[in-house]
Amino acid sequence: MSLALLLMLTAAPAPPAVPAAFDLTDDLMKSTFFLIGTEGQRGSFGTGFILIRPFPNDSKHGEGFLITAAHVFESMPSDAIEIVGHAQTAVGWTAAPIPLQIREGKDHRPLWTRHPHADVAALPLSKKKGLPAGLPTTLLLGADAFGGSGLQTGDELRVLGFPLGQDSQPPGFALLRSGRIASYLTGTSGSSTFLLDFPIFPGNSGGPVFVDQRGVAGRPGRFQGIVGLVDQELVGPEEEAGPHGVSTTLRSIGIAKIIRSSTVRELVNQMP
């Protein structure tokens, strides 16, 4: 069963539970996209993914939102961007750029909403034509997924993104990489972020971070869900002595800060 093919922006079934045959990795790859500035702004890019929030009184339909790190939208100077989707043809998949307005009016008013306390943005998509499908917000894991019988320090998570603008094969699909939880999770359920042993590059920001485990000790069956999105890399000062004294350079330590899915859920739930 492919939920991504079922959950459309204007008609989005939202099953109460994930079907046993559901493959999160496959469907999330189909719901994750390259976000790029329009012609002349090719240096502005990032990653986003589409979630569907069921209507309160109609669980068979819902509204779509493009989710990404807020700084991805804010760094794009144009009012319009491209979301690079994927189209299936007779000979296979191909990249399919779709224009998308992110600001409007003479005052260039943002069409997205930013979380009041986190680097997360949601752009409503229900009225947009030609955009791909998304996944239900029920796949966003809560705080109870961390610690206890849930995710532990050292567990492996998967990350989708377009580092340095690179895609995978076939073209238009995000690169799938992985890293291990670097944070000590016990007693940190109230935190809005955690750390992942995962080097990131420009273009990774906004990409979904998720778990897709099978047959793990203590967790029978398949454990799947979205646990957050990529925010930024961690850097530390490095001093180097030179002929004119000591200089300090900020250097990446190969660790990514991840915003938890509970924060993403907060933002989507507050959208009108």
C-alpha positions in Angstrom: 0.0 0.0 0.0 1.3 3.5 -0.9 -0.1 6.2 1.3 1.7 8.9 -0.7 -0.4 8.0 -3.7 -3.6 8.1 -1.6 -3.1 11.4 0.3 -3.8 14.2 -2.1 -4.0 17.9 -1.2 -7.7 18.2 -1.7 -8.8 14.7 -0.9 -6.6 13.2 1.8 -7.7 10.0 3.5 -6.2 9.9 7.1 -6.3 6.3 8.4 -6.2 6.1 12.2 -3.3 3.7 12.1 -0.4 3.0 9.8 -1.2 -0.1 7.7 1.0 -3.1 8.3 2.3 -3.0 4.7 3.1 0.7 4.8 6.7 1.6 3.8 7.6 5.0 5.3 11.0 5.2 3.5 9.4 4.7 0.1 6.5 7.1 0.6 8.5 9.8 2.3 11.0 9.8 -0.6 8.0 10.5 -2.8 6.8 13.3 -0.5 10.2 15.1 -0.1 11.3 17.8 -2.5 14.1 20.1 -3.6 13.2 23.8 -3.0 15.2 26.2 -5.1 15.2 29.9 -5.9 14.0 30.9 -9.3 16.3 31.7 -12.2 19.1 34.0 -11.1 19.0 32.8 -7.5 20.3 29.2 -7.8 22.4 29.6 -4.7 19.2 29.6 -2.6 17.9 26.1 -1.9 16.8 23.6 0.7 14.6 20.6 1.4 10.9 20.3 2.2 8.3 17.7 2.6 4.5 17.6 2.5 2.2 16.7 5.3 -1.6 16.4 5.3 -3.6 17.6 8.3 -7.1 15.9 8.4 -10.0 18.3 8.7 -11.5 18.3 12.2 -14.9 17.0 11.1 -13.9 15.0 8.1 -11.0 12.5 8.5 -11.2 11.5 4.8 -10.1 14.9 3.6 -7.4 17.3 4.7 -5.2 20.3 4.0 -1.6 20.0 2.7 1.4 21.9 4.1 4.9 22.2 2.8 7.2 21.8 5.8 10.8 23.1 5.9 13.2 25.0 8.1 12.1 28.6 8.3 15.5 29.9 7.3 15.1 28.1 3.9 12.2 30.3 2.9 13.7 33.4 4.6 16.9 33.1 2.6 15.1 33.1 -0.7 14.8 36.7 -1.9 12.3 36.0 -4.6 8.5 35.8 -4.0 8.4 32.6 -6.1 10.5 29.5 -6.0 10.5 26.1 -7.6 9.5 22.8 -5.9 11.2 20.0 -7.8 8.7 17.1 -7.8 8.9 13.9 -9.7 6.7 12.6 -12.6 6.4 9.0 -13.7 6.6 8.5 -17.4 6.6 5.5 -19.7 10.4 5.2 -19.4 10.6 5.9 -15.6 10.7 8.8 -13.2 11.8 12.3 -14.2 12.3 15.6 -12.3 9.3 18.0 -12.6 9.8 21.5 -11.4 6.7 23.3 -10.2 6.4 27.1 -9.6 5.4 28.0 -6.1 4.5 31.4 -4.6 6.0 32.0 -1.1 5.3 35.7 -0.8 2.7 38.0 -2.2 1.7 41.7 -2.6 3.7 44.9 -2.8 4.9 44.4 0.8 6.1 40.8 -0.1 4.1 39.3 2.7 5.2 35.7 3.6 2.7 33.1 2.8 4.3 30.7 5.3 3.9 30.6 9.0 6.9 30.3 11.3 6.8 28.5 14.7 7.1 31.2 17.4 10.0 29.5 19.1 11.6 27.3 16.5 13.2 27.3 13.0 10.2 25.6 11.4 7.8 26.9 8.7 4.6 25.6 7.2 3.2 26.8 3.8 -0.4 25.9 3.1 -0.9 24.1 -0.2 -4.5 23.1 -0.5 -5.3 25.7 -3.1 -2.2 25.0 -5.2 -2.6 23.1 -8.4 -0.2 20.4 -9.8 1.6 19.7 -6.5 2.4 16.1 -5.4 0.9 14.1 -2.6 1.9 14.1 1.1 1.8 12.0 4.2 -0.5 12.3 7.2 0.4 14.2 10.3 -0.3 11.0 12.3 3.2 9.9 11.3 4.7 12.6 13.4 6.0 10.8 16.5 5.4 12.4 20.0 7.7 12.8 23.0 6.9 9.2 24.1 8.9 7.9 21.1 12.1 9.0 22.9 13.5 7.1 25.8 11.9 4.3 27.7 10.9 1.6 25.2 11.3 4.1 22.3 14.3 5.6 20.6 17.6 5.5 22.6 20.9 7.2 22.4 22.9 5.6 19.5 19.8 4.5 17.6 20.1 5.0 13.8 17.8 7.5 12.1 17.3 8.2 8.3 17.6 11.6 6.7 16.4 12.8 3.3 17.8 15.9 1.7 19.7 17.5 -1.2 23.2 18.2 0.1 24.8 20.9 -2.1 21.9 20.6 -4.4 22.6 17.0 -5.3 19.8 14.5 -5.9 19.8 10.8 -6.3 18.8 8.4 -9.1 16.3 8.7 -10.6 16.7 12.5 -10.8 14.5 14.7 -8.6 14.5 12.3 -5.6 16.3 13.2 -2.3 19.5 11.4 -1.2 18.8 9.0 1.7 21.5 9.0 4.4 21.7 8.0 8.0 23.1 8.9 11.4 22.9 8.0 15.0 21.3 9.9 17.9 24.1 11.7 19.7 22.0 13.2 22.5 21.5 11.6 25.9 17.8 11.1 25.7 16.9 10.1 29.3 15.1 12.9 31.0 15.1 15.2 27.9 11.6 14.6 26.7 10.8 18.3 27.2 13.5 19.4 24.8 12.4 20.7 21.4 15.7 19.5 19.7 18.1 16.6 19.8 21.5 16.0 18.2 22.4 13.5 15.4 25.8 12.3 14.4 25.3 13.4 10.9 27.3 15.8 8.8 25.1 18.2 6.9 25.6 20.6 4.0 23.8 23.5 2.4 20.6 22.0 1.0 20.0 19.6 3.9 18.1 22.1 5.9 14.4 21.3 6.3 14.8 17.6 5.3 12.7 15.0 7.3 14.4 12.8 9.9 12.6 9.5 10.5 12.9 6.1 12.0 12.3 2.9 10.0 13.4 -0.1 12.0 12.6 -3.8 11.7 13.2 -6.5 14.2 14.9 -4.4 16.9 15.3 -6.1 20.3 12.4 -5.0 22.6 10.5 -3.5 19.7 8.9 -6.4 17.7 7.6 -5.7 14.2 8.4 -2.5 12.2 8.9 0.8 14.0 8.2 3.7 11.7 7.6 7.5 12.1 8.8 11.0 11.5 10.9 12.3 14.4 11.9 15.8 13.2 13.6 17.9 10.5 17.1 19.1 9.9 17.8 22.5 11.4 21.5 23.4 11.3 25.0 22.0 11.8 27.0 22.4 15.1 30.2 24.4 14.8 33.0 25.0 17.3 35.9 27.5 17.5 39.3 26.3 16.4 42.3 28.4 17.1 45.3 28.4 14.8 48.6 30.3 15.4 49.8 32.3 12.4 52.5 34.9 11.6 50.1 37.7 12.8 48.8 36.0 15.9 46.1 33.5 16.7 43.1 33.3 14.5 39.8 31.6 15.3 37.8 29.7 12.8 34.4 28.1 13.2 34.5 24.5 12.1 31.8 21.9 11.7 32.0 19.0 14.1 29.8 16.7 12.0 26.8 17.0 14.3 23.3 18.2 13.2 20.7 19.8 15.3 17.3 18.2 14.7 14.0 19.9 15.6 11.6 17.3 17.0 8.4 16.3 15.3 6.3 17.5 18.3 7.4 21.0 17.4 6.3 20.4 13.8 3.0 19.1 15.0 2.5 22.3 17.2 3.0 24.5 14.1 0.7 22.5 11.9 -2.0 22.3 14.5 -2.0 26.1 15.0 -2.5 26.8 11.3 -5.9 28.2 10.4 
